[in-house]
Amino acid sequence: MKKLLFLLFAFPALHAHAETTPFEQVFDAISKPRVFDMSFSKILAPLNGLCKKSTRTGVDLIKNGNVECTKNTDVESLTISGSETPTVSMIQASFTGADKCEAMKKILAERFGKPGKTNGACDVSWNLKPLKKGGPRRVAGIEAAKDKIYFSYAEEQG
């Protein structure tokens, strides 16, 4: 009986620890190794309630990106290329709070291995092999400036 009670009380605590923040949910969705095999809508699907296709226009669209996210995600701007094409080829984002650097580096290192280039504590990049034979190489990187952190992930063109 004691074991059963322990499990009943311990499981919610373990489950709560595994919960991710809105920022982590967004970063997870946009930094997946196979994100370039996905459509714009498929990338946004797990972010339902956090992010959506932007309704912005003009300079506001250029400045803040084609994806709008809730304030609790800490997304300042997010652009996912290919909103009208079958797959995307570039993602650029900026997040408020340079304190996210370590979490972002950890996620990217788990996904892509050791960075290819490091120019400081939060200025790192990865040159990645193509996902498919004959496919484009990929480049990912993060860089902090003041109270922001920038993320870029793209397929090389040409």
Accessible surface in RSA format (square Angstrom, percent):
REM  Atomic radii and reference values for relative SASA: ProtOr
REM  Chains: A
REM  Algorithm: Lee & Richards
REM  Probe-radius: 1.40
REM  Slices: 20
REM RES _ NUM      All-atoms   Total-Side   Main-Chain    Non-polar    All polar
REM                ABS   REL    ABS   REL    ABS   REL    ABS   REL    ABS   REL
RES MET A   1   169.14  87.6 122.47  81.1  46.66 111.1 108.82  92.5  60.31  79.9
RES LYS A   2   177.92  86.8 170.90 104.9   7.02  16.7 115.39 103.9  62.54  66.6
RES LYS A   3   172.30  84.1 169.11 103.8   3.19   7.6 115.14 103.6  57.16  60.9
RES LEU A   4    98.85  55.0  95.90  68.6   2.95   7.4  97.39  68.4   1.46   3.9
RES LEU A   5    77.10  42.9  77.07  55.1   0.03   0.1  77.10  54.1   0.00   0.0
RES PHE A   6   136.57  68.3 129.75  80.4   6.82  17.8 135.63  82.2   0.95   2.7
RES LEU A   7   108.17  60.2 106.74  76.4   1.43   3.6 106.98  75.1   1.20   3.2
RES LEU A   8   107.59  59.9  97.05  69.4  10.54  26.5  98.88  69.4   8.71  23.4
RES PHE A   9   151.21  75.7 138.44  85.7  12.77  33.2 139.75  84.7  11.46  32.8
RES ALA A  10    21.77  20.0  14.21  21.9   7.55  17.2  21.19  29.8   0.58   1.5
RES PHE A  11   135.86  68.0 134.72  83.4   1.14   3.0 135.52  82.2   0.33   1.0
RES PRO A  12    76.43  55.7  69.16  63.0   7.27  26.4  73.20  60.4   3.23  20.1
RES ALA A  13    65.79  60.5  50.24  77.5  15.55  35.4  58.81  82.8   6.99  18.5
RES LEU A  14   124.38  69.3 117.81  84.3   6.57  16.5 118.52  83.2   5.87  15.8
RES HIS A  15   103.06  56.3  97.67  67.9   5.39  13.8  71.96  74.2  31.10  36.2
RES ALA A  16    63.58  58.5  50.41  77.8  13.17  30.0  51.91  73.1  11.67  30.9
RES HIS A  17   163.54  89.4 139.60  97.0  23.94  61.2  96.48  99.4  67.07  78.0
RES ALA A  18    73.90  68.0  47.71  73.6  26.20  59.6  57.10  80.4  16.80  44.5
RES GLU A  19   110.91  63.7  84.87  64.2  26.03  62.0  33.80  65.4  77.10  63.0
RES THR A  20    76.96  54.7  56.40  57.2  20.56  49.0  48.56  65.2  28.40  42.9
RES THR A  21    68.99  49.1  66.22  67.1   2.77   6.6  66.97  89.9   2.02   3.1
RES PRO A  22    35.13  25.6  35.13  32.0   0.00   0.0  35.13  29.0   0.00   0.0
RES PHE A  23    13.70   6.9  13.49   8.4   0.21   0.6  13.49   8.2   0.21   0.6
RES GLU A  24    56.96  32.7  55.69  42.1   1.27   3.0  11.06  21.4  45.90  37.5
RES GLN A  25    73.34  41.0  66.65  48.7   6.70  15.9  15.37  32.7  57.97  44.0
RES VAL A  26     0.00   0.0   0.00   0.0   0.00   0.0   0.00   0.0   0.00   0.0
RES PHE A  27     0.00   0.0   0.00   0.0   0.00   0.0   0.00   0.0   0.00   0.0
RES ASP A  28    53.10  37.2  53.10  52.8   0.00   0.0  15.38  36.2  37.72  37.6
RES ALA A  29     3.10   2.9   2.44   3.8   0.66   1.5   2.70   3.8   0.40   1.1
RES ILE A  30     0.00   0.0   0.00   0.0   0.00   0.0   0.00   0.0   0.00   0.0
RES SER A  31     0.00   0.0   0.00   0.0   0.00   0.0   0.00   0.0   0.00   0.0
RES LYS A  32    65.88  32.1  65.88  40.4   0.00   0.0  38.15  34.3  27.73  29.5
RES PRO A  33    44.88  32.7  44.88  40.9   0.00   0.0  44.88  37.1   0.00   0.0
RES ARG A  34   120.41  50.6 120.24  61.3   0.17   0.4  63.48  86.8  56.94  34.5
RES VAL A  35     0.00   0.0   0.00   0.0   0.00   0.0   0.00   0.0   0.00   0.0
RES PHE A  36     6.85   3.4   0.23   0.1   6.62  17.2   0.23   0.1   6.62  18.9
RES ASP A  37    57.19  40.1  32.03  31.9  25.16  59.5  21.89  51.5  35.31  35.2
RES MET A  38    29.12  15.1  28.15  18.6   0.97   2.3  24.27  20.6   4.85   6.4
RES SER A  39    35.35  29.9  32.44  43.3   2.91   6.7  24.77  52.7  10.58  14.8
RES PHE A  40    11.59   5.8  11.36   7.0   0.23   0.6  11.36   6.9   0.23   0.7
RES SER A  41    79.55  67.2  70.99  94.7   8.55  19.7  49.44 105.3  30.11  42.2
RES LYS A  42   127.86  62.4 121.76  74.7   6.10  14.5  70.74  63.7  57.12  60.8
RES ILE A  43     0.65   0.4   0.00   0.0   0.65   1.6   0.61   0.4   0.04   0.1
RES LEU A  44    17.56   9.8  15.34  11.0   2.22   5.6  15.50  10.9   2.05   5.5
RES ALA A  45    65.73  60.4  43.77  67.6  21.96  49.9  55.37  78.0  10.37  27.5
RES PRO A  46    86.38  63.0  52.15  47.5  34.23 124.4  65.54  54.1  20.84 129.5
RES LEU A  47     1.07   0.6   1.07   0.8   0.00   0.0   1.07   0.7   0.00   0.0
RES ASN A  48   134.30  92.6 109.32 105.6  24.98  60.1  22.63  54.5 111.67 107.9
RES GLY A  49    63.61  78.4   0.00   N/A  63.61  78.4  43.26 118.7  20.35  45.6
RES LEU A  50    27.42  15.3  25.35  18.1   2.07   5.2  26.55  18.6   0.87   2.3
RES CYS A  51     9.07   6.9   0.00   0.0   9.07  21.3   1.99   5.0   7.08   7.6
RES LYS A  52   122.28  59.7 119.14  73.1   3.14   7.5  71.68  64.5  50.59  53.9
RES LYS A  53    99.42  48.5  90.69  55.6   8.74  20.8  65.62  59.1  33.81  36.0
RES SER A  54    16.98  14.3   0.26   0.3  16.71  38.5   0.26   0.6  16.71  23.4
RES THR A  55   111.09  79.0  86.36  87.6  24.73  58.9  70.49  94.7  40.60  61.4
RES ARG A  56    61.76  25.9  45.64  23.3  16.12  38.4  16.07  22.0  45.69  27.7
RES THR A  57   107.59  76.5  98.41  99.8   9.18  21.9  66.99  90.0  40.60  61.4
RES GLY A  58    49.49  61.0   0.00   N/A  49.49  61.0  40.65 111.6   8.84  19.8
RES VAL A  59   120.13  79.0 116.11 105.1   4.02   9.7 116.12 100.9   4.01  10.9
RES ASP A  60    69.83  48.9  64.40  64.1   5.43  12.8  26.69  62.8  43.14  43.0
RES LEU A  61    64.12  35.7  61.95  44.3   2.17   5.4  61.95  43.5   2.17   5.8
RES ILE A  62   146.96  83.6 120.73  89.9  26.23  63.2 127.61  91.9  19.35  52.5
RES LYS A  63   153.93  75.1 130.41  80.0  23.52  56.0  81.54  73.4  72.38  77.1
RES ASN A  64    28.68  19.8  28.37  27.4   0.30   0.7   1.49   3.6  27.19  26.3
RES GLY A  65     2.50   3.1   0.00   N/A   2.50   3.1   1.89   5.2   0.61   1.4
RES ASN A  66    28.12  19.4  27.45  26.5   0.67   1.6  18.04  43.4  10.08   9.7
RES VAL A  67     1.53   1.0   0.00   0.0   1.53   3.7   0.00   0.0   1.53   4.2
RES GLU A  68    38.61  22.2  36.66  27.7   1.95   4.6   7.93  15.3  30.67  25.0
RES CYS A  69    28.46  21.5   0.08   0.1  28.39  66.7   3.10   7.9  25.36  27.3
RES THR A  70    60.76  43.2  51.81  52.5   8.95  21.3  59.87  80.4   0.89   1.3
RES LYS A  71   194.14  94.7 174.55 107.1  19.60  46.7 129.43 116.5  64.71  68.9
RES ASN A  72    89.96  62.0  68.56  66.3  21.39  51.5  44.75 107.7  45.21  43.7
RES THR A  73     0.00   0.0   0.00   0.0   0.00   0.0   0.00   0.0   0.00   0.0
RES ASP A  74    47.43  33.2  43.10  42.9   4.32  10.2   4.99  11.7  42.43  42.3
RES VAL A  75    23.04  15.2   2.76   2.5  20.27  48.8   2.89   2.5  20.15  54.6
RES GLU A  76    64.96  37.3  49.62  37.5  15.35  36.5  28.72  55.6  36.24  29.6
RES SER A  77    24.66  20.8  23.58  31.5   1.08   2.5   7.23  15.4  17.43  24.4
RES LEU A  78     0.22   0.1   0.00   0.0   0.22   0.6   0.16   0.1   0.06   0.2
RES THR A  79    43.23  30.7  43.06  43.7   0.17   0.4  28.19  37.9  15.04  22.7
RES ILE A  80     0.00   0.0   0.00   0.0   0.00   0.0   0.00   0.0   0.00   0.0
RES SER A  81    28.83  24.4  22.12  29.5   6.71  15.5  28.76  61.3   0.07   0.1
RES GLY A  82    20.88  25.8   0.00   N/A  20.88  25.8  10.49  28.8  10.39  23.3
RES SER A  83    35.29  29.8  16.20  21.6  19.09  44.0   0.01   0.0  35.28  49.4
RES GLU A  84   141.80  81.4 105.69  80.0  36.10  86.0  64.23 124.2  77.56  63.3
RES THR A  85    72.17  51.3  60.95  61.8  11.22  26.7  62.62  84.1   9.55  14.4
RES PRO A  86   116.37  84.8  98.56  89.8  17.81  64.8 110.46  91.2   5.91  36.7
RES THR A  87    63.49  45.2  55.23  56.0   8.26  19.7  26.75  35.9  36.74  55.5
RES VAL A  88     1.10   0.7   0.00   0.0   1.10   2.6   0.00   0.0   1.10   3.0
RES SER A  89    39.34  33.2  38.29  51.1   1.04   2.4  15.99  34.1  23.35  32.7
RES MET A  90    63.02  32.6  63.02  41.7   0.00   0.0  36.45  31.0  26.57  35.2
RES ILE A  91     0.00   0.0   0.00   0.0   0.00   0.0   0.00   0.0   0.00   0.0
RES GLN A  92    89.94  50.3  88.28  64.5   1.66   4.0  16.68  35.5  73.26  55.6
RES ALA A  93     5.27   4.8   0.18   0.3   5.09  11.6   2.38   3.4   2.88   7.6
RES SER A  94     4.20   3.5   4.20   5.6   0.00   0.0   2.20   4.7   2.00   2.8
RES PHE A  95     0.03   0.0   0.03   0.0   0.00   0.0   0.03   0.0   0.00   0.0
RES THR A  96    52.31  37.2  51.69  52.4   0.63   1.5  43.68  58.7   8.63  13.0
RES GLY A  97    11.59  14.3   0.00   N/A  11.59  14.3  11.53  31.6   0.06   0.1
RES ALA A  98    29.48  27.1  22.59  34.9   6.88  15.7  23.03  32.4   6.45  17.1
RES ASP A  99   122.47  85.8  85.89  85.5  36.58  86.5  54.29 127.8  68.18  68.0
RES LYS A 100    26.41  12.9  23.78  14.6   2.63   6.3  14.45  13.0  11.97  12.7
RES CYS A 101     9.48   7.2   9.48  10.6   0.00   0.0   8.32  21.1   1.16   1.3
RES GLU A 102   111.93  64.3 108.62  82.2   3.32   7.9  63.78 123.4  48.15  39.3
RES ALA A 103    39.27  36.1  30.05  46.4   9.22  21.0  36.75  51.8   2.52   6.7
RES MET A 104     0.01   0.0   0.00   0.0   0.01   0.0   0.01   0.0   0.00   0.0
RES LYS A 105    46.98  22.9  46.28  28.4   0.70   1.7  24.10  21.7  22.88  24.4
RES LYS A 106   135.28  66.0 127.55  78.3   7.73  18.4  77.80  70.0  57.49  61.2
RES ILE A 107    33.22  18.9  33.15  24.7   0.07   0.2  33.16  23.9   0.06   0.2
RES LEU A 108     0.00   0.0   0.00   0.0   0.00   0.0   0.00   0.0   0.00   0.0
RES ALA A 109    41.87  38.5  34.14  52.7   7.73  17.6  34.49  48.6   7.39  19.6
RES GLU A 110   125.95  72.3  87.09  65.9  38.87  92.5  48.50  93.8  77.45  63.2
RES ARG A 111    67.38  28.3  38.71  19.7  28.67  68.3  17.25  23.6  50.13  30.4
RES PHE A 112    29.51  14.8   3.78   2.3  25.73  67.0  10.78   6.5  18.73  53.6
RES GLY A 113    35.01  43.2   0.00   N/A  35.01  43.2  32.17  88.3   2.84   6.4
RES LYS A 114   187.17  91.3 159.13  97.6  28.04  66.8 106.52  95.9  80.65  85.9
RES PRO A 115    38.13  27.8  26.93  24.6  11.20  40.7  26.93  22.2  11.20  69.6
RES GLY A 116    63.23  78.0   0.00   N/A  63.23  78.0  28.25  77.5  34.97  78.3
RES LYS A 117   119.22  58.2 113.53  69.7   5.69  13.5  64.51  58.1  54.71  58.3
RES THR A 118    85.98  61.1  56.89  57.7  29.09  69.3  44.32  59.5  41.66  63.0
RES ASN A 119    90.18  62.2  58.63  56.7  31.54  76.0  24.44  58.8  65.74  63.5
RES GLY A 120    39.48  48.7   0.00   N/A  39.48  48.7  34.64  95.1   4.84  10.8
RES ALA A 121    82.33  75.7  61.85  95.5  20.48  46.6  71.79 101.1  10.54  27.9
RES CYS A 122    18.70  14.1  11.88  13.2   6.82  16.0  12.83  32.5   5.87   6.3
RES ASP A 123    45.17  31.6  44.53  44.3   0.64   1.5   8.89  20.9  36.28  36.2
RES VAL A 124     5.43   3.6   3.03   2.7   2.40   5.8   4.03   3.5   1.40   3.8
RES SER A 125    29.09  24.6  28.85  38.5   0.24   0.6  22.50  47.9   6.59   9.2
RES TRP A 126     4.01   1.6   3.47   1.7   0.53   1.3   4.01   2.1   0.00   0.0
RES ASN A 127    95.03  65.5  72.13  69.7  22.91  55.2  15.53  37.4  79.50  76.8
RES LEU A 128    14.83   8.3  13.21   9.4   1.63   4.1  14.81  10.4   0.03   0.1
RES LYS A 129   157.34  76.8 154.36  94.7   2.98   7.1  97.21  87.5  60.13  64.1
RES PRO A 130    47.98  35.0  31.18  28.4  16.79  61.0  31.18  25.7  16.79 104.4
RES LEU A 131    48.88  27.2  20.45  14.6  28.43  71.5  22.87  16.1  26.02  70.0
RES LYS A 132   124.97  61.0 116.64  71.6   8.33  19.8  78.20  70.4  46.77  49.8
RES LYS A 133   214.01 104.4 172.70 106.0  41.31  98.4 125.57 113.0  88.44  94.2
RES GLY A 134    83.14 102.5   0.00   N/A  83.14 102.5  42.78 117.4  40.35  90.4
RES GLY A 135    23.38  28.8   0.00   N/A  23.38  28.8  13.40  36.8   9.99  22.4
RES PRO A 136    61.38  44.7  48.68  44.4  12.70  46.1  59.21  48.9   2.17  13.5
RES ARG A 137   102.89  43.2 100.17  51.1   2.72   6.5  40.73  55.7  62.16  37.7
RES ARG A 138    19.56   8.2  19.30   9.8   0.26   0.6   1.15   1.6  18.41  11.2
RES VAL A 139    49.42  32.5  47.88  43.3   1.53   3.7  47.88  41.6   1.53   4.2
RES ALA A 140     0.03   0.0   0.00   0.0   0.03   0.1   0.03   0.0   0.00   0.0
RES GLY A 141    10.68  13.2   0.00   N/A  10.68  13.2   9.59  26.3   1.09   2.4
RES ILE A 142     4.77   2.7   0.00   0.0   4.77  11.5   2.14   1.5   2.63   7.1
RES GLU A 143    91.07  52.3  90.86  68.7   0.21   0.5  13.97  27.0  77.09  62.9
RES ALA A 144    35.95  33.1  15.33  23.7  20.61  46.9  15.43  21.7  20.51  54.3
RES ALA A 145    47.57  43.7  38.27  59.1   9.30  21.2  46.20  65.1   1.37   3.6
RES LYS A 146   207.13 101.1 164.78 101.1  42.35 100.8 125.46 112.9  81.68  87.0
RES ASP A 147    95.99  67.2  92.76  92.3   3.23   7.6  39.30  92.5  56.68  56.5
RES LYS A 148    72.08  35.2  72.08  44.2   0.00   0.0  29.27  26.3  42.81  45.6
RES ILE A 149     0.00   0.0   0.00   0.0   0.00   0.0   0.00   0.0   0.00   0.0
RES TYR A 150    93.21  43.5  92.19  52.5   1.02   2.6  68.63  51.6  24.57  30.3
RES PHE A 151     2.81   1.4   0.00   0.0   2.81   7.3   0.76   0.5   2.05   5.9
RES SER A 152    49.23  41.6  48.54  64.8   0.70   1.6  22.72  48.4  26.52  37.1
RES TYR A 153     0.20   0.1   0.00   0.0   0.20   0.5   0.06   0.0   0.14   0.2
RES ALA A 154    26.79  24.6  26.56  41.0   0.23   0.5  26.56  37.4   0.23   0.6
RES GLU A 155    35.51  20.4  30.90  23.4   4.61  11.0   0.01   0.0  35.50  29.0
RES GLU A 156    84.42  48.5  72.06  54.5  12.37  29.4  32.34  62.5  52.09  42.5
RES GLN A 157   143.20  80.1 109.67  80.2  33.53  79.8  64.95 138.3  78.25  59.3
RES GLY A 158   125.61 154.9   0.00   N/A 125.61 154.9  62.91 172.6  62.70 140.4
END  Absolute sums over single chains surface
CHAIN  1 A     9880.7       7996.6       1884.1       6103.9       3776.8
END  Absolute sums over all chains
TOTAL          9880.7       7996.6       1884.1       6103.9       3776.8
